Amino acid sequence: MPEDRTRLPTVSGHLANLALLAGVVCAVIPFAAGCGRDRPADTPMSAQKNTTQIDPREKFAPREFVKFVLQRYQSASFYADQGIVTLEARRRGQVIRRTAPLSVQVDGLNLDLDAYALRLRVRIEDGEKLSQTAWYDEPATKNLESQVRVSVRNASGLSRLPLAWLLQDPVTQDRLHAGLGGPPPQLEWLFAENPMPGLFDADAEFQWVSETDDAVMSPGPGCYGVEVRAESDRYVFWIDAEENAFRQVDLPLPLAGGGVQPMHLRLDLASATFSPSRAKQTMHAASWPAWRAVPVPRFLIPPAPLNPLIGRRLPRAFPFAEGRPSITLCSADPEGTPVEPVIALADLDRSMDLGTRAAVDVFLTTPMTERFAALPPAVQARFQLLSGQVSSQLHALTQNDSDTLVLADGSGRIVGVSAATPESIRGIENHLKDLLTGHFSLKHLQRSDVERRDAFFRRLDQLSRASR
């Protein structure tokens, strides 16, 4: 059975999210959380009191309370939140924190979705048709080269938006699944025929979060926590009993990888409400971006631009003779501060032997101060420890905030840059072979880049013309 790409992903669906911790810093957006109105947030549960509100634990089993809340979403004609997803992880003993918007507002058949860089708007026009526009607020790709995806359908007979229509675009699906918290679960709660079906399997375990645990931090008074364990996934739903809305959800953690150990993945739904009078924001007036757009029926992914380091020279004091390619592994702490030592592979053959590959694995997994000493003596000869001066110059050049591989040709010009992972070693090694055999050069790289971009813009023009 094909994967349902409109569903909230399980743990395996979050694997790509860890890449965002390597160097992508999303905007931190302030918000005010809390259950009920005008109440403090992040209060230990044992200190919270709400004597005017009926305790849902006296009426519901935890499983039934979550179902009851989902039914509230299913029947809603209005909903608004100011959602923020936060991923916290530990990397080399330091905590990394990344946040991104994941907010939804629905008013009848009108929708505003801000999910990571995606801006998706739906408006009902003349009471007869639905118009969907979507674009990316993404300066690094020039807003996906100014593309705006346009989709129109008949609104006849619809009481709520079709989820499959909202997420029909493959690029949109892939990018949402690669986001910090995966696709916005609010869309599933509001529009899926059977939201989160796996959560209610017979083997799933539901329990109330204990009020006596001062270590448990709820979003505020009037919130009740339900912990759910379904197979290997764990959720904690914090429910505002006044709104019967999810105020905060602790999501299943992505799997560890690349030296990153996830700690918390949390969706904060500040000001979530089903009441228009309580909404903190109004529907956005603009359903089209301010910049000059290229309308398309589906998104095209532009070719990745060449790293700005391509073509630049390594520091003059770099310890390799002219005519010999080099691979340098540069390290930095999670905030980008240069860390000694920088290690460079020396005396490269046309391929790396098993000992060299093992040494690279040691480099990526050993604490920074112990890396060189951890290499076997026979392998140490394949590496050179760069001087502090060269190391500082290299860090100033790369400005890397994570382990980085730098491939240079025999003239010392950089021809490849990538995140340093065991997987990326293979790609760098292939380029190394081509360098040594004369099948790869800086000019070849730059020419290929121009050809790829020309081909992309020709295809984009054809797609845009066909959609008019």
Secondary structure as a PSIPRED ss2 file (coil, helix, strand):
# PSIPRED VFORMAT (PSIPRED V4.0)

   1 M C   1.000  0.000  0.000
   2 P C   1.000  0.000  0.000
   3 E C   1.000  0.000  0.000
   4 D C   1.000  0.000  0.000
   5 R C   1.000  0.000  0.000
   6 T C   1.000  0.000  0.000
   7 R C   1.000  0.000  0.000
   8 L C   1.000  0.000  0.000
   9 P C   1.000  0.000  0.000
  10 T C   1.000  0.000  0.000
  11 V H   0.000  1.000  0.000
  12 S H   0.000  1.000  0.000
  13 G H   0.000  1.000  0.000
  14 H H   0.000  1.000  0.000
  15 L H   0.000  1.000  0.000
  16 A H   0.000  1.000  0.000
  17 N H   0.000  1.000  0.000
  18 L H   0.000  1.000  0.000
  19 A H   0.000  1.000  0.000
  20 L H   0.000  1.000  0.000
  21 L H   0.000  1.000  0.000
  22 A H   0.000  1.000  0.000
  23 G C   1.000  0.000  0.000
  24 V C   1.000  0.000  0.000
  25 V C   1.000  0.000  0.000
  26 C C   1.000  0.000  0.000
  27 A C   1.000  0.000  0.000
  28 V C   1.000  0.000  0.000
  29 I C   1.000  0.000  0.000
  30 P C   1.000  0.000  0.000
  31 F C   1.000  0.000  0.000
  32 A C   1.000  0.000  0.000
  33 A C   1.000  0.000  0.000
  34 G C   1.000  0.000  0.000
  35 C C   1.000  0.000  0.000
  36 G C   1.000  0.000  0.000
  37 R C   1.000  0.000  0.000
  38 D C   1.000  0.000  0.000
  39 R C   1.000  0.000  0.000
  40 P C   1.000  0.000  0.000
  41 A C   1.000  0.000  0.000
  42 D C   1.000  0.000  0.000
  43 T E   0.000  0.000  1.000
  44 P E   0.000  0.000  1.000
  45 M H   0.000  1.000  0.000
  46 S H   0.000  1.000  0.000
  47 A H   0.000  1.000  0.000
  48 Q C   1.000  0.000  0.000
  49 K C   1.000  0.000  0.000
  50 N C   1.000  0.000  0.000
  51 T C   1.000  0.000  0.000
  52 T C   1.000  0.000  0.000
  53 Q C   1.000  0.000  0.000
  54 I C   1.000  0.000  0.000
  55 D C   1.000  0.000  0.000
  56 P H   0.000  1.000  0.000
  57 R H   0.000  1.000  0.000
  58 E H   0.000  1.000  0.000
  59 K C   1.000  0.000  0.000
  60 F C   1.000  0.000  0.000
  61 A C   1.000  0.000  0.000
  62 P H   0.000  1.000  0.000
  63 R H   0.000  1.000  0.000
  64 E H   0.000  1.000  0.000
  65 F H   0.000  1.000  0.000
  66 V H   0.000  1.000  0.000
  67 K H   0.000  1.000  0.000
  68 F H   0.000  1.000  0.000
  69 V H   0.000  1.000  0.000
  70 L H   0.000  1.000  0.000
  71 Q H   0.000  1.000  0.000
  72 R H   0.000  1.000  0.000
  73 Y H   0.000  1.000  0.000
  74 Q H   0.000  1.000  0.000
  75 S C   1.000  0.000  0.000
  76 A C   1.000  0.000  0.000
  77 S C   1.000  0.000  0.000
  78 F E   0.000  0.000  1.000
  79 Y E   0.000  0.000  1.000
  80 A E   0.000  0.000  1.000
  81 D E   0.000  0.000  1.000
  82 Q E   0.000  0.000  1.000
  83 G E   0.000  0.000  1.000
  84 I E   0.000  0.000  1.000
  85 V E   0.000  0.000  1.000
  86 T E   0.000  0.000  1.000
  87 L E   0.000  0.000  1.000
  88 E E   0.000  0.000  1.000
  89 A E   0.000  0.000  1.000
  90 R E   0.000  0.000  1.000
  91 R E   0.000  0.000  1.000
  92 R C   1.000  0.000  0.000
  93 G C   1.000  0.000  0.000
  94 Q E   0.000  0.000  1.000
  95 V E   0.000  0.000  1.000
  96 I E   0.000  0.000  1.000
  97 R E   0.000  0.000  1.000
  98 R E   0.000  0.000  1.000
  99 T E   0.000  0.000  1.000
 100 A E   0.000  0.000  1.000
 101 P E   0.000  0.000  1.000
 102 L E   0.000  0.000  1.000
 103 S E   0.000  0.000  1.000
 104 V E   0.000  0.000  1.000
 105 Q E   0.000  0.000  1.000
 106 V E   0.000  0.000  1.000
 107 D E   0.000  0.000  1.000
 108 G C   1.000  0.000  0.000
 109 L C   1.000  0.000  0.000
 110 N E   0.000  0.000  1.000
 111 L E   0.000  0.000  1.000
 112 D E   0.000  0.000  1.000
 113 L E   0.000  0.000  1.000
 114 D E   0.000  0.000  1.000
 115 A E   0.000  0.000  1.000
 116 Y C   1.000  0.000  0.000
 117 A C   1.000  0.000  0.000
 118 L E   0.000  0.000  1.000
 119 R E   0.000  0.000  1.000
 120 L E   0.000  0.000  1.000
 121 R E   0.000  0.000  1.000
 122 V E   0.000  0.000  1.000
 123 R E   0.000  0.000  1.000
 124 I E   0.000  0.000  1.000
 125 E E   0.000  0.000  1.000
 126 D C   1.000  0.000  0.000
 127 G C   1.000  0.000  0.000
 128 E C   1.000  0.000  0.000
 129 K E   0.000  0.000  1.000
 130 L E   0.000  0.000  1.000
 131 S E   0.000  0.000  1.000
 132 Q E   0.000  0.000  1.000
 133 T E   0.000  0.000  1.000
 134 A E   0.000  0.000  1.000
 135 W E   0.000  0.000  1.000
 136 Y E   0.000  0.000  1.000
 137 D C   1.000  0.000  0.000
 138 E C   1.000  0.000  0.000
 139 P H   0.000  1.000  0.000
 140 A H   0.000  1.000  0.000
 141 T H   0.000  1.000  0.000
 142 K H   0.000  1.000  0.000
 143 N H   0.000  1.000  0.000
 144 L H   0.000  1.000  0.000
 145 E H   0.000  1.000  0.000
 146 S H   0.000  1.000  0.000
 147 Q E   0.000  0.000  1.000
 148 V E   0.000  0.000  1.000
 149 R E   0.000  0.000  1.000
 150 V E   0.000  0.000  1.000
 151 S E   0.000  0.000  1.000
 152 V E   0.000  0.000  1.000
 153 R E   0.000  0.000  1.000
 154 N E   0.000  0.000  1.000
 155 A C   1.000  0.000  0.000
 156 S C   1.000  0.000  0.000
 157 G C   1.000  0.000  0.000
 158 L C   1.000  0.000  0.000
 159 S C   1.000  0.000  0.000
 160 R C   1.000  0.000  0.000
 161 L C   1.000  0.000  0.000
 162 P C   1.000  0.000  0.000
 163 L H   0.000  1.000  0.000
 164 A H   0.000  1.000  0.000
 165 W H   0.000  1.000  0.000
 166 L H   0.000  1.000  0.000
 167 L C   1.000  0.000  0.000
 168 Q C   1.000  0.000  0.000
 169 D C   1.000  0.000  0.000
 170 P H   0.000  1.000  0.000
 171 V H   0.000  1.000  0.000
 172 T H   0.000  1.000  0.000
 173 Q H   0.000  1.000  0.000
 174 D H   0.000  1.000  0.000
 175 R H   0.000  1.000  0.000
 176 L H   0.000  1.000  0.000
 177 H H   0.000  1.000  0.000
 178 A C   1.000  0.000  0.000
 179 G C   1.000  0.000  0.000
 180 L C   1.000  0.000  0.000
 181 G C   1.000  0.000  0.000
 182 G C   1.000  0.000  0.000
 183 P C   1.000  0.000  0.000
 184 P C   1.000  0.000  0.000
 185 P H   0.000  1.000  0.000
 186 Q H   0.000  1.000  0.000
 187 L H   0.000  1.000  0.000
 188 E H   0.000  1.000  0.000
 189 W H   0.000  1.000  0.000
 190 L H   0.000  1.000  0.000
 191 F H   0.000  1.000  0.000
 192 A C   1.000  0.000  0.000
 193 E C   1.000  0.000  0.000
 194 N C   1.000  0.000  0.000
 195 P C   1.000  0.000  0.000
 196 M C   1.000  0.000  0.000
 197 P H   0.000  1.000  0.000
 198 G H   0.000  1.000  0.000
 199 L H   0.000  1.000  0.000
 200 F H   0.000  1.000  0.000
 201 D C   1.000  0.000  0.000
 202 A C   1.000  0.000  0.000
 203 D C   1.000  0.000  0.000
 204 A C   1.000  0.000  0.000
 205 E E   0.000  0.000  1.000
 206 F E   0.000  0.000  1.000
 207 Q E   0.000  0.000  1.000
 208 W E   0.000  0.000  1.000
 209 V C   1.000  0.000  0.000
 210 S C   1.000  0.000  0.000
 211 E C   1.000  0.000  0.000
 212 T C   1.000  0.000  0.000
 213 D C   1.000  0.000  0.000
 214 D C   1.000  0.000  0.000
 215 A C   1.000  0.000  0.000
 216 V C   1.000  0.000  0.000
 217 M E   0.000  0.000  1.000
 218 S E   0.000  0.000  1.000
 219 P C   1.000  0.000  0.000
 220 G C   1.000  0.000  0.000
 221 P C   1.000  0.000  0.000
 222 G C   1.000  0.000  0.000
 223 C E   0.000  0.000  1.000
 224 Y E   0.000  0.000  1.000
 225 G E   0.000  0.000  1.000
 226 V E   0.000  0.000  1.000
 227 E E   0.000  0.000  1.000
 228 V E   0.000  0.000  1.000
 229 R E   0.000  0.000  1.000
 230 A E   0.000  0.000  1.000
 231 E C   1.000  0.000  0.000
 232 S C   1.000  0.000  0.000
 233 D E   0.000  0.000  1.000
 234 R E   0.000  0.000  1.000
 235 Y E   0.000  0.000  1.000
 236 V E   0.000  0.000  1.000
 237 F E   0.000  0.000  1.000
 238 W E   0.000  0.000  1.000
 239 I E   0.000  0.000  1.000
 240 D E   0.000  0.000  1.000
 241 A C   1.000  0.000  0.000
 242 E C   1.000  0.000  0.000
 243 E C   1.000  0.000  0.000
 244 N C   1.000  0.000  0.000
 245 A E   0.000  0.000  1.000
 246 F E   0.000  0.000  1.000
 247 R E   0.000  0.000  1.000
 248 Q E   0.000  0.000  1.000
 249 V E   0.000  0.000  1.000
 250 D E   0.000  0.000  1.000
 251 L C   1.000  0.000  0.000
 252 P C   1.000  0.000  0.000
 253 L C   1.000  0.000  0.000
 254 P C   1.000  0.000  0.000
 255 L C   1.000  0.000  0.000
 256 A C   1.000  0.000  0.000
 257 G E   0.000  0.000  1.000
 258 G C   1.000  0.000  0.000
 259 G C   1.000  0.000  0.000
 260 V E   0.000  0.000  1.000
 261 Q E   0.000  0.000  1.000
 262 P E   0.000  0.000  1.000
 263 M E   0.000  0.000  1.000
 264 H E   0.000  0.000  1.000
 265 L E   0.000  0.000  1.000
 266 R E   0.000  0.000  1.000
 267 L E   0.000  0.000  1.000
 268 D E   0.000  0.000  1.000
 269 L E   0.000  0.000  1.000
 270 A E   0.000  0.000  1.000
 271 S E   0.000  0.000  1.000
 272 A E   0.000  0.000  1.000
 273 T E   0.000  0.000  1.000
 274 F C   1.000  0.000  0.000
 275 S C   1.000  0.000  0.000
 276 P H   0.000  1.000  0.000
 277 S H   0.000  1.000  0.000
 278 R H   0.000  1.000  0.000
 279 A C   1.000  0.000  0.000
 280 K C   1.000  0.000  0.000
 281 Q C   1.000  0.000  0.000
 282 T C   1.000  0.000  0.000
 283 M C   1.000  0.000  0.000
 284 H C   1.000  0.000  0.000
 285 A C   1.000  0.000  0.000
 286 A C   1.000  0.000  0.000
 287 S C   1.000  0.000  0.000
 288 W C   1.000  0.000  0.000
 289 P C   1.000  0.000  0.000
 290 A C   1.000  0.000  0.000
 291 W C   1.000  0.000  0.000
 292 R C   1.000  0.000  0.000
 293 A C   1.000  0.000  0.000
 294 V E   0.000  0.000  1.000
 295 P E   0.000  0.000  1.000
 296 V E   0.000  0.000  1.000
 297 P C   1.000  0.000  0.000
 298 R C   1.000  0.000  0.000
 299 F C   1.000  0.000  0.000
 300 L C   1.000  0.000  0.000
 301 I C   1.000  0.000  0.000
 302 P C   1.000  0.000  0.000
 303 P C   1.000  0.000  0.000
 304 A C   1.000  0.000  0.000
 305 P C   1.000  0.000  0.000
 306 L C   1.000  0.000  0.000
 307 N C   1.000  0.000  0.000
 308 P C   1.000  0.000  0.000
 309 L C   1.000  0.000  0.000
 310 I C   1.000  0.000  0.000
 311 G C   1.000  0.000  0.000
 312 R C   1.000  0.000  0.000
 313 R E   0.000  0.000  1.000
 314 L C   1.000  0.000  0.000
 315 P C   1.000  0.000  0.000
 316 R C   1.000  0.000  0.000
 317 A C   1.000  0.000  0.000
 318 F C   1.000  0.000  0.000
 319 P C   1.000  0.000  0.000
 320 F C   1.000  0.000  0.000
 321 A C   1.000  0.000  0.000
 322 E C   1.000  0.000  0.000
 323 G C   1.000  0.000  0.000
 324 R C   1.000  0.000  0.000
 325 P C   1.000  0.000  0.000
 326 S E   0.000  0.000  1.000
 327 I E   0.000  0.000  1.000
 328 T E   0.000  0.000  1.000
 329 L E   0.000  0.000  1.000
 330 C E   0.000  0.000  1.000
 331 S C   1.000  0.000  0.000
 332 A E   0.000  0.000  1.000
 333 D C   1.000  0.000  0.000
 334 P C   1.000  0.000  0.000
 335 E C   1.000  0.000  0.000
 336 G C   1.000  0.000  0.000
 337 T C   1.000  0.000  0.000
 338 P E   0.000  0.000  1.000
 339 V C   1.000  0.000  0.000
 340 E C   1.000  0.000  0.000
 341 P C   1.000  0.000  0.000
 342 V C   1.000  0.000  0.000
 343 I E   0.000  0.000  1.000
 344 A E   0.000  0.000  1.000
 345 L E   0.000  0.000  1.000
 346 A C   1.000  0.000  0.000
 347 D C   1.000  0.000  0.000
 348 L C   1.000  0.000  0.000
 349 D C   1.000  0.000  0.000
 350 R C   1.000  0.000  0.000
 351 S C   1.000  0.000  0.000
 352 M C   1.000  0.000  0.000
 353 D C   1.000  0.000  0.000
 354 L H   0.000  1.000  0.000
 355 G H   0.000  1.000  0.000
 356 T H   0.000  1.000  0.000
 357 R H   0.000  1.000  0.000
 358 A H   0.000  1.000  0.000
 359 A H   0.000  1.000  0.000
 360 V H   0.000  1.000  0.000
 361 D H   0.000  1.000  0.000
 362 V H   0.000  1.000  0.000
 363 F H   0.000  1.000  0.000
 364 L H   0.000  1.000  0.000
 365 T H   0.000  1.000  0.000
 366 T C   1.000  0.000  0.000
 367 P C   1.000  0.000  0.000
 368 M H   0.000  1.000  0.000
 369 T H   0.000  1.000  0.000
 370 E H   0.000  1.000  0.000
 371 R H   0.000  1.000  0.000
 372 F H   0.000  1.000  0.000
 373 A H   0.000  1.000  0.000
 374 A H   0.000  1.000  0.000
 375 L C   1.000  0.000  0.000
 376 P C   1.000  0.000  0.000
 377 P H   0.000  1.000  0.000
 378 A H   0.000  1.000  0.000
 379 V H   0.000  1.000  0.000
 380 Q H   0.000  1.000  0.000
 381 A C   1.000  0.000  0.000
 382 R C   1.000  0.000  0.000
 383 F E   0.000  0.000  1.000
 384 Q E   0.000  0.000  1.000
 385 L E   0.000  0.000  1.000
 386 L C   1.000  0.000  0.000
 387 S C   1.000  0.000  0.000
 388 G H   0.000  1.000  0.000
 389 Q H   0.000  1.000  0.000
 390 V H   0.000  1.000  0.000
 391 S H   0.000  1.000  0.000
 392 S H   0.000  1.000  0.000
 393 Q H   0.000  1.000  0.000
 394 L H   0.000  1.000  0.000
 395 H H   0.000  1.000  0.000
 396 A H   0.000  1.000  0.000
 397 L H   0.000  1.000  0.000
 398 T H   0.000  1.000  0.000
 399 Q C   1.000  0.000  0.000
 400 N C   1.000  0.000  0.000
 401 D C   1.000  0.000  0.000
 402 S C   1.000  0.000  0.000
 403 D C   1.000  0.000  0.000
 404 T E   0.000  0.000  1.000
 405 L E   0.000  0.000  1.000
 406 V E   0.000  0.000  1.000
 407 L E   0.000  0.000  1.000
 408 A E   0.000  0.000  1.000
 409 D C   1.000  0.000  0.000
 410 G C   1.000  0.000  0.000
 411 S C   1.000  0.000  0.000
 412 G C   1.000  0.000  0.000
 413 R E   0.000  0.000  1.000
 414 I E   0.000  0.000  1.000
 415 V E   0.000  0.000  1.000
 416 G E   0.000  0.000  1.000
 417 V E   0.000  0.000  1.000
 418 S E   0.000  0.000  1.000
 419 A E   0.000  0.000  1.000
 420 A C   1.000  0.000  0.000
 421 T C   1.000  0.000  0.000
 422 P H   0.000  1.000  0.000
 423 E H   0.000  1.000  0.000
 424 S H   0.000  1.000  0.000
 425 I H   0.000  1.000  0.000
 426 R H   0.000  1.000  0.000
 427 G H   0.000  1.000  0.000
 428 I H   0.000  1.000  0.000
 429 E H   0.000  1.000  0.000
 430 N H   0.000  1.000  0.000
 431 H H   0.000  1.000  0.000
 432 L H   0.000  1.000  0.000
 433 K H   0.000  1.000  0.000
 434 D H   0.000  1.000  0.000
 435 L H   0.000  1.000  0.000
 436 L H   0.000  1.000  0.000
 437 T H   0.000  1.000  0.000
 438 G C   1.000  0.000  0.000
 439 H C   1.000  0.000  0.000
 440 F C   1.000  0.000  0.000
 441 S C   1.000  0.000  0.000
 442 L H   0.000  1.000  0.000
 443 K H   0.000  1.000  0.000
 444 H H   0.000  1.000  0.000
 445 L H   0.000  1.000  0.000
 446 Q H   0.000  1.000  0.000
 447 R H   0.000  1.000  0.000
 448 S H   0.000  1.000  0.000
 449 D H   0.000  1.000  0.000
 450 V H   0.000  1.000  0.000
 451 E H   0.000  1.000  0.000
 452 R H   0.000  1.000  0.000
 453 R H   0.000  1.000  0.000
 454 D H   0.000  1.000  0.000
 455 A H   0.000  1.000  0.000
 456 F H   0.000  1.000  0.000
 457 F H   0.000  1.000  0.000
 458 R H   0.000  1.000  0.000
 459 R H   0.000  1.000  0.000
 460 L H   0.000  1.000  0.000
 461 D H   0.000  1.000  0.000
 462 Q H   0.000  1.000  0.000
 463 L H   0.000  1.000  0.000
 464 S H   0.000  1.000  0.000
 465 R H   0.000  1.000  0.000
 466 A H   0.000  1.000  0.000
 467 S H   0.000  1.000  0.000
 468 R C   1.000  0.000  0.000
